């Protein structure tokens, strides 16, 4: 991926320091990647793709394809997504009780009710909190 990053900087006429400033990372991060000391993190890659939306993500990750996204690659991605998600509606994959009650005026009685053990909340700053309903 180092070579792809170098090609982006060359195409944009940027120094490593300016590239770091543009994507919002520390200059040392870029320096460490270019010197093969570190590999780019997921966050680093997403910042590149956010700042340079015209860059083909497949090319950035693998070196395959063209550097700049084309309508053809976007079309094939859309077709792939359709193949992945158009098979069956999600509802068919869930276990749903479709049995109708015998009488509408009877109160609903639930059997085999599961209780909540705990709830995890994930925040966008990569932290999380665990909540126990019994606490």
C-alpha positions as CSV (number, residue, x, y, z in Angstrom):
1,X,0.0,0.0,0.0
2,X,3.0,2.2,0.5
3,X,3.4,2.5,-3.3
4,X,-0.2,3.6,-3.8
5,X,0.2,6.3,-1.1
6,X,3.3,7.5,-2.9
7,X,1.4,7.6,-6.2
8,X,-1.4,9.7,-4.7
9,X,1.1,12.2,-3.2
10,X,2.8,12.4,-6.6
11,X,-0.4,12.9,-8.5
12,X,-1.5,15.6,-6.1
13,X,1.9,17.2,-5.9
14,X,2.1,16.8,-2.2
15,X,4.9,16.2,0.2
16,X,4.5,13.6,2.9
17,X,4.0,16.4,5.5
18,X,1.3,18.1,3.4
19,X,-0.4,14.7,2.7
20,X,-0.6,14.1,6.4
21,X,-2.1,17.5,7.0
22,X,-4.6,17.0,4.2
23,X,-5.9,13.6,5.5
24,X,-5.8,14.7,9.2
25,X,-3.1,12.4,10.7
26,X,0.2,13.1,12.4
27,X,3.1,13.6,10.0
28,X,5.0,10.9,11.8
29,X,2.3,8.4,10.8
30,X,2.9,9.0,7.1
31,X,6.7,8.9,7.7
32,X,6.4,5.5,9.5
33,X,4.3,4.1,6.7
34,X,6.6,5.3,4.0
35,X,9.6,3.9,5.8
36,X,7.9,0.5,6.2
37,X,8.0,0.8,10.0
38,X,4.2,0.6,10.3
39,X,1.3,-0.6,8.2
40,X,-1.6,1.8,7.5
41,X,-4.4,1.4,10.0
42,X,-8.1,1.2,9.0
43,X,-8.6,4.8,10.3
44,X,-5.6,5.9,8.1
45,X,-7.1,4.3,5.0
46,X,-10.6,5.7,5.6
47,X,-9.2,9.2,6.0
48,X,-7.4,8.8,2.6
49,X,-10.6,7.7,0.9
50,X,-12.7,10.4,2.6
51,X,-10.3,13.2,1.6
52,X,-9.8,11.7,-1.9
53,X,-13.2,10.2,-2.9
54,X,-12.1,9.7,-6.5
55,X,-9.5,7.1,-5.4
56,X,-10.5,3.5,-6.1
57,X,-10.5,1.7,-2.8
58,X,-9.7,-1.6,-4.4
59,X,-6.6,-0.1,-6.0
60,X,-5.6,1.6,-2.7
61,X,-5.8,-1.7,-0.8
62,X,-4.5,-4.2,-3.4
63,X,-2.9,-2.2,-6.2
64,X,-5.4,-3.9,-8.6
65,X,-7.4,-1.8,-11.1
66,X,-7.1,1.8,-11.8
67,X,-6.2,4.5,-9.4
68,X,-9.2,6.7,-10.1
69,X,-12.7,5.3,-9.7
70,X,-14.7,4.8,-12.9
71,X,-18.4,4.5,-13.5
72,X,-17.8,0.9,-14.5
73,X,-16.3,0.0,-11.1
74,X,-19.1,1.7,-9.3
75,X,-21.6,-0.2,-11.4
76,X,-20.0,-3.5,-10.7
77,X,-20.0,-2.7,-7.0
78,X,-23.7,-2.0,-7.1
79,X,-24.4,-5.2,-9.0
80,X,-22.3,-7.1,-6.4
81,X,-24.3,-5.5,-3.6
82,X,-27.6,-6.6,-5.3
83,X,-26.3,-10.1,-5.6
84,X,-25.4,-10.2,-1.9
85,X,-28.7,-8.7,-0.6
86,X,-31.4,-9.5,-3.1
87,X,-31.5,-13.2,-2.5
88,X,-34.1,-13.3,0.2
89,X,-35.7,-10.7,2.4
90,X,-34.2,-10.5,5.8
91,X,-37.5,-11.4,7.5
92,X,-37.2,-14.9,6.1
93,X,-33.9,-15.3,7.9
94,X,-35.3,-14.4,11.3
95,X,-37.2,-16.7,13.6
96,X,-40.6,-15.0,13.7
97,X,-43.7,-16.3,15.5
98,X,-46.5,-16.0,12.9
99,X,-49.1,-17.9,14.9
100,X,-52.2,-15.8,15.5
101,X,-53.9,-15.9,18.9
102,X,-57.0,-18.0,19.2
103,X,-59.1,-15.1,20.6
104,X,-58.4,-11.4,20.4
105,X,-59.9,-10.6,23.8
106,X,-57.6,-12.9,25.7
107,X,-54.5,-11.3,27.2
108,X,-51.3,-12.4,25.5
109,X,-49.3,-14.8,27.5
110,X,-45.7,-15.3,26.7
111,X,-43.9,-18.5,27.5
112,X,-40.2,-19.1,27.3
113,X,-39.3,-15.4,27.7
114,X,-35.7,-14.7,27.6
115,X,-34.3,-12.0,29.9
116,X,-31.6,-9.5,29.0
117,X,-28.2,-10.4,30.3
118,X,-26.5,-7.2,29.4
119,X,-26.5,-4.4,26.8
120,X,-23.3,-3.1,25.1
121,X,-23.3,0.4,23.7
122,X,-20.5,1.3,21.2
123,X,-19.5,4.9,20.7
124,X,-17.9,6.4,17.6
125,X,-14.7,7.2,19.6
126,X,-14.1,3.4,19.7
127,X,-15.1,3.1,23.4
128,X,-18.0,1.1,24.8
129,X,-20.1,0.8,27.9
130,X,-21.8,-2.3,29.4
131,X,-25.1,-2.0,31.1
132,X,-26.6,-4.6,33.4
133,X,-30.3,-4.4,33.8
134,X,-30.1,-5.8,37.4
135,X,-27.8,-3.0,38.6
